[in-house]
Amino acid sequence: MKSNGIFSNMRARVLLLMLFNMIIPLHTTAAETAASGDVDFSIRFFDRRIYYVENDPIYIQVTITNNSPATYRFKLADERVFSLDFDVRTVSNRSLEPADILTRKRTQYQQIFFREIAVESGESFSFVEDLRNYVNLKEPGSLVVKAYLYPELFRPGIIKTAALGSNSVPAAAFGLLESKRLSLSLRPPVVTGPDGIPLEMDVATNAVLVRERLAPDQVVEYMITARQKSQWEKFFLYLDLESMLSRDAVRQRKWIAESEEGRRRMIEQYRLELQSNVSDGTISVIPTSFTIQRTQYNSFEGSVTVLEKFRNDNNNTFTELKQYTYYVRLKDNIWTIVDYSVVNMGTE
């Protein structure tokens, strides 16, 4: 009886050991998973547009994708500077200085609050950060951006010094996640004309685009032709985005309630919407041809009616006809488009 008890205890221990060995692989540490390359860490522009050397935010979307069979866990600080880093370099491999706000946050005595994020197998986790909170971006030029994630939070003088800027030591060896390179082009500050109107830059020639004193029909023709050639900087030159944005009552109420910074973000977002929304009936749809039918205006406002034609299928079997009416307004001796309407005119 006694020997049976001993054997029973041994069998129980063997079973517990087997179960323990089966469970251990399901709880790999962040450093082990990062070193194995089963976790993908990527960055992209959240709202890609033309970036200038100014204080407008440059939003970067950070994504962690778990390709491993186990759950990937990491610590995400409330102050993201203790979880994330950016290495930005010029084409000559000169590293840019950290932003002042980054240095202040990392050097002051404080408690670091964080939460543990669990990314299950096959899932992703994303968040958005402003690059200007990490790097001092004061000079125009072509830059290369890399991001690093600290799964166990940032520790001065240990991880970053060893990983960033080192070609011989891989970031994963320190438990870091490292992204691929992202190209960033910073343009000189926006030039303002003598009348206070911001001047756009021609992408092709890098020359300043100046609003000229064109007649209302010439303004509309300029805008449509620019869209046909996919020249966005010229397309937006004579659009009063603030007035066009206020066409919607909900947006108008939000505009009134917003701060100056909030209004600037609304205009940037609306500009992006126009660039990406090429659905039927929008101002950014490209016509195959157009004819200006009627122009009416007085000393401060007017309208231009245009018949625009659109190919509606790949076989070019028929053409849609739409009548656009562009409403213009005179400000500082410059006509700009403030609104538009569309009427379907059938097909041909």
C-alpha positions as CSV (number, residue, x, y, z in Angstrom):
1,M,0.0,0.0,0.0
2,K,2.8,2.3,0.9
3,S,4.6,1.7,-2.5
4,N,1.4,2.4,-4.4
5,G,1.2,5.8,-2.7
6,I,4.8,6.6,-3.6
7,F,4.1,5.7,-7.3
8,S,0.9,7.7,-7.2
9,N,2.8,10.8,-6.0
10,M,5.5,10.3,-8.7
11,R,2.9,10.1,-11.4
12,A,1.2,13.2,-10.2
13,R,4.5,15.1,-10.2
14,V,5.3,13.9,-13.7
15,L,1.9,15.0,-14.9
16,L,2.3,18.4,-13.3
17,L,5.8,18.8,-14.9
18,M,4.3,17.9,-18.4
19,L,1.5,20.4,-18.0
20,F,4.0,23.1,-16.8
21,N,6.2,22.5,-19.9
22,M,3.2,22.8,-22.1
23,I,2.1,26.0,-20.5
24,I,5.4,27.8,-20.6
25,P,5.6,28.4,-24.4
26,L,2.2,30.2,-24.3
27,H,3.6,33.0,-22.0
28,T,6.7,34.2,-23.8
29,T,8.0,37.6,-22.8
30,A,7.9,40.7,-25.0
31,A,11.7,40.6,-25.5
32,E,11.6,36.9,-26.6
33,T,8.8,37.5,-29.1
34,A,10.4,40.6,-30.5
35,A,13.7,38.8,-30.9
36,S,12.0,35.9,-32.8
37,G,10.6,38.4,-35.4
38,D,7.0,37.2,-34.9
39,V,5.7,40.7,-34.1
40,D,5.5,43.2,-36.8
41,F,6.0,46.9,-35.9
42,S,5.1,49.4,-38.7
43,I,4.5,53.1,-39.1
44,R,2.7,55.2,-41.8
45,F,1.4,58.7,-42.1
46,F,-2.0,59.0,-40.6
47,D,-3.2,61.8,-42.8
48,R,-0.5,62.0,-45.6
49,R,-0.3,65.5,-47.1
50,I,2.3,68.2,-47.9
51,Y,4.3,68.9,-44.7
52,Y,5.9,72.3,-44.0
53,V,8.5,73.5,-41.6
54,E,5.9,74.9,-39.2
55,N,4.2,73.7,-36.0
56,D,1.4,71.9,-37.8
57,P,1.3,68.3,-36.5
58,I,2.8,65.4,-38.4
59,Y,0.6,62.4,-37.3
60,I,2.2,59.0,-37.5
61,Q,0.1,55.8,-37.1
62,V,2.0,53.1,-35.1
63,T,0.8,49.5,-35.5
64,I,1.9,46.4,-33.6
65,T,0.8,43.1,-35.4
66,N,1.1,39.8,-33.6
67,N,2.1,37.0,-36.1
68,S,3.1,34.6,-33.3
69,P,0.9,31.8,-31.9
70,A,1.1,33.2,-28.4
71,T,-0.3,36.4,-26.9
72,Y,2.1,39.4,-27.2
73,R,2.1,41.7,-24.1
74,F,3.8,45.1,-23.7
75,K,3.5,48.1,-21.5
76,L,2.0,51.3,-23.0
77,A,2.7,54.4,-21.0
78,D,0.1,57.2,-20.7
79,E,2.9,59.5,-21.7
80,R,3.8,57.8,-25.0
81,V,7.4,59.1,-24.9
82,F,8.1,56.3,-22.4
83,S,7.0,53.6,-24.8
84,L,7.9,55.1,-28.2
85,D,10.9,56.7,-29.9
86,F,11.6,58.1,-33.3
87,D,15.0,58.3,-35.0
88,V,14.9,60.9,-37.8
89,R,17.9,61.4,-40.1
90,T,18.8,63.5,-43.1
91,V,19.9,61.9,-46.4
92,S,23.5,62.4,-45.2
93,N,22.7,60.3,-42.1
94,R,22.8,63.2,-39.7
95,S,20.5,62.5,-36.7
96,L,18.1,65.3,-35.8
97,E,17.9,66.5,-32.2
98,P,15.1,65.4,-29.9
99,A,12.2,67.8,-29.4
100,D,12.4,70.1,-26.3
101,I,9.1,68.7,-24.9
102,L,10.5,65.1,-25.2
103,T,13.6,66.1,-23.2
104,R,11.5,67.8,-20.5
105,K,9.2,64.9,-20.0
106,R,12.0,62.3,-19.8
107,T,14.2,64.3,-17.4
108,Q,11.7,65.5,-14.8
109,Y,11.0,63.4,-11.7
110,Q,7.6,61.7,-12.1
111,Q,5.6,58.6,-11.8
112,I,5.1,56.7,-15.0
113,F,1.6,55.4,-15.4
114,F,1.0,52.6,-17.9
115,R,-1.3,49.8,-18.9
116,E,-0.5,46.4,-20.2
117,I,-1.7,45.7,-23.7
118,A,-2.4,42.1,-24.8
119,V,-2.3,41.6,-28.6
120,E,-3.7,38.2,-29.4
121,S,-2.4,36.0,-32.2
122,G,-3.4,37.4,-35.6
123,E,-4.5,40.8,-34.2
124,S,-3.2,44.3,-34.4
125,F,-3.0,47.3,-32.1
126,S,-2.6,50.9,-33.3
127,F,-2.3,54.4,-32.0
128,V,-1.4,57.8,-33.4
129,E,1.4,60.2,-32.3
130,D,2.6,63.6,-33.4
131,L,6.2,63.3,-34.7
132,R,6.9,66.9,-33.6
133,N,6.6,65.7,-29.9
134,Y,9.7,63.6,-30.4
135,V,12.0,65.3,-32.9
136,N,13.1,68.9,-33.6
137,L,11.9,69.5,-37.1
138,K,13.1,73.0,-38.0
139,E,14.8,72.6,-41.4
140,P,13.3,71.8,-44.8
141,G,14.6,68.8,-46.7
142,S,14.3,65.0,-47.2
143,L,14.3,62.9,-44.1
144,V,14.1,59.2,-43.1
145,V,12.0,58.2,-40.1
146,K,12.3,55.1,-38.0
147,A,10.3,54.2,-34.9
148,Y,11.2,52.1,-31.9
149,L,8.8,50.6,-29.3
150,Y,10.0,49.9,-25.7
151,P,7.8,47.0,-24.6
152,E,9.1,47.4,-21.0
153,L,9.2,51.2,-21.1
154,F,12.0,53.6,-21.7
155,R,15.0,53.5,-19.5
156,P,17.6,56.3,-19.9
157,G,21.1,55.3,-21.1
158,I,20.3,51.5,-21.5
159,I,18.2,50.7,-24.5
160,K,18.1,53.7,-26.8
161,T,21.9,54.4,-26.7
162,A,22.6,50.8,-27.6
163,A,20.0,50.4,-30.3
164,L,19.5,53.7,-32.1
165,G,22.2,54.5,-34.6
166,S,23.9,51.2,-34.2
167,N,24.4,49.1,-37.3
168,S,26.0,46.2,-35.5
169,V,23.5,45.6,-32.7
170,P,19.9,44.7,-33.7
171,A,17.1,46.4,-31.8
172,A,15.4,43.1,-31.1
173,A,18.5,42.1,-29.0
174,F,17.4,44.7,-26.5
175,G,13.7,43.7,-26.6
176,L,12.9,46.6,-28.9
177,L,10.5,46.6,-31.8
178,E,11.9,48.4,-34.8
179,S,10.0,49.7,-37.8
180,K,11.0,50.0,-41.4
181,R,12.1,53.4,-42.8
182,L,9.5,56.0,-43.8
183,S,10.4,58.9,-46.1
184,L,9.4,62.4,-45.0
185,S,9.7,65.6,-47.1
186,L,9.6,68.9,-45.2
187,R,9.0,72.0,-47.3
188,P,10.0,75.6,-46.4
189,P,7.4,77.6,-44.5
190,V,4.3,78.7,-46.3
191,V,5.0,82.0,-48.1
192,T,2.4,84.8,-47.5
193,G,1.7,87.3,-50.2
194,P,1.4,91.1,-49.6
195,D,-2.4,90.7,-49.2
196,G,-1.9,88.2,-46.5
197,I,-3.1,85.2,-48.6
198,P,-0.9,82.1,-48.2
199,L,0.9,81.2,-51.4
200,E,0.9,77.6,-52.6
201,M,4.0,75.9,-54.1
202,D,4.0,74.2,-57.5
203,V,5.1,70.6,-56.9
204,A,6.5,70.2,-60.4
205,T,8.6,73.4,-60.5
206,N,8.8,74.3,-56.7
207,A,7.9,77.8,-57.7
208,V,5.4,79.9,-55.7
209,L,1.8,79.8,-56.9
210,V,0.3,83.2,-56.6
211,R,-3.5,83.9,-56.7
212,E,-4.0,86.2,-59.6
213,R,-6.9,88.6,-60.4
214,L,-8.7,86.2,-62.7
215,A,-12.3,86.6,-63.8
216,P,-14.8,84.1,-62.2
217,D,-15.0,81.9,-65.3
218,Q,-11.2,81.8,-65.5
219,V,-11.0,80.8,-61.8
220,V,-13.3,77.9,-62.5
221,E,-11.5,76.8,-65.6
222,Y,-8.2,76.9,-63.8
223,M,-9.5,74.7,-61.0
224,I,-11.1,72.1,-63.3
225,T,-8.0,71.9,-65.5
226,A,-5.8,71.5,-62.5
227,R,-8.0,68.6,-61.3
228,Q,-7.8,66.9,-64.8
229,K,-4.0,67.0,-64.5
230,S,-4.0,65.8,-60.9
231,Q,-2.3,69.0,-59.8
232,W,-3.7,69.3,-56.2
233,E,-1.8,72.4,-55.2
234,K,-3.4,74.3,-58.2
235,F,-6.8,72.7,-57.6
236,F,-6.9,74.1,-54.1
237,L,-5.5,77.5,-55.0
238,Y,-8.8,79.3,-55.7
239,L,-11.0,77.2,-53.3
240,D,-12.2,78.9,-50.1
241,L,-12.2,75.8,-48.0
242,E,-13.5,77.6,-44.9
243,S,-16.6,78.7,-46.8
244,M,-17.1,75.4,-48.5
245,L,-16.7,73.5,-45.2
246,S,-19.5,75.7,-43.7
247,R,-22.0,74.5,-46.3
248,D,-22.9,71.7,-43.9
249,A,-24.9,72.9,-40.9
250,V,-23.3,70.4,-38.5
251,R,-19.8,71.4,-39.5
252,Q,-20.7,75.0,-39.3
253,R,-21.8,74.7,-35.7
254,K,-18.6,72.8,-34.8
255,W,-16.5,75.4,-36.6
256,I,-18.1,78.2,-34.5
257,A,-17.3,76.3,-31.3
258,E,-13.7,75.4,-32.2
259,S,-10.5,77.2,-31.3
260,E,-8.2,78.6,-33.9
261,E,-6.1,75.4,-33.7
262,G,-9.2,73.3,-34.0
263,R,-10.4,75.2,-37.0
264,R,-7.1,74.7,-38.8
265,R,-7.4,70.9,-38.2
266,M,-10.9,71.0,-39.6
267,I,-9.7,72.7,-42.8
268,E,-6.9,70.2,-43.2
269,Q,-9.3,67.3,-42.6
270,Y,-11.7,68.7,-45.2
271,R,-8.9,69.1,-47.7
272,L,-8.0,65.5,-47.2
273,E,-11.6,64.4,-47.7
274,L,-11.7,66.3,-51.0
275,Q,-8.6,64.5,-52.2
276,S,-9.8,61.1,-51.2
277,N,-13.5,61.4,-51.9
278,V,-13.9,61.1,-55.7
279,S,-17.4,59.7,-55.5
280,D,-20.2,60.7,-57.9
281,G,-21.2,64.4,-57.6
282,T,-18.2,65.8,-55.7
283,I,-16.1,68.7,-56.8
284,S,-13.0,66.5,-57.0
285,V,-14.3,64.0,-59.7
286,I,-12.3,64.4,-62.9
287,P,-14.4,65.2,-66.0
288,T,-13.3,64.1,-69.5
289,S,-14.3,67.5,-70.8
290,F,-16.2,70.6,-69.8
291,T,-17.9,73.6,-71.3
292,I,-18.6,76.9,-69.5
293,Q,-22.2,77.8,-70.3
294,R,-23.0,80.9,-68.3
295,T,-21.2,83.4,-66.0
296,Q,-23.0,85.9,-63.8
297,Y,-21.5,88.2,-61.2
298,N,-21.7,91.6,-59.7
299,S,-19.1,93.6,-57.7
300,F,-18.8,91.0,-54.9
301,E,-20.3,87.6,-55.8
302,G,-21.4,85.5,-58.8
303,S,-21.8,82.1,-60.3
304,V,-20.4,80.1,-63.1
305,T,-22.4,77.2,-64.7
306,V,-20.4,74.4,-66.4
307,L,-21.5,71.4,-68.3
308,E,-19.1,68.5,-67.4
309,K,-18.9,65.1,-69.1
310,F,-17.8,61.9,-67.4
311,R,-17.1,58.5,-68.8
312,N,-19.1,56.1,-66.7
313,D,-17.7,52.7,-67.6
314,N,-14.5,51.0,-68.8
315,N,-15.9,50.3,-72.3
316,N,-16.7,54.0,-72.8
317,T,-20.2,53.1,-74.2
318,F,-21.9,56.2,-72.7
319,T,-21.1,59.5,-71.1
320,E,-22.8,61.1,-68.1
321,L,-23.6,64.8,-68.3
322,K,-23.7,66.9,-65.1
323,Q,-24.3,70.6,-64.7
324,Y,-22.1,72.2,-62.0
325,T,-22.8,75.6,-60.7
326,Y,-19.8,77.2,-58.9
327,Y,-20.5,80.1,-56.6
328,V,-17.7,82.6,-56.3
329,R,-17.0,85.6,-54.0
330,L,-14.6,88.5,-54.3
331,K,-12.3,89.1,-51.4
332,D,-9.2,91.3,-51.5
333,N,-9.7,91.6,-55.2
334,I,-9.4,87.9,-55.7
335,W,-12.3,85.7,-56.9
336,T,-12.5,82.3,-55.0
337,I,-15.0,79.4,-55.1
338,V,-17.1,79.2,-52.0
339,D,-19.8,76.7,-52.9
340,Y,-21.1,74.5,-55.7
341,S,-24.2,72.5,-56.7
342,V,-24.7,69.6,-59.1
343,V,-27.6,68.6,-61.4
344,N,-27.7,65.4,-63.4
345,M,-28.4,66.0,-67.1
346,G,-28.7,62.5,-68.3
347,T,-26.3,60.6,-70.7
348,E,-25.2,60.6,-74.3
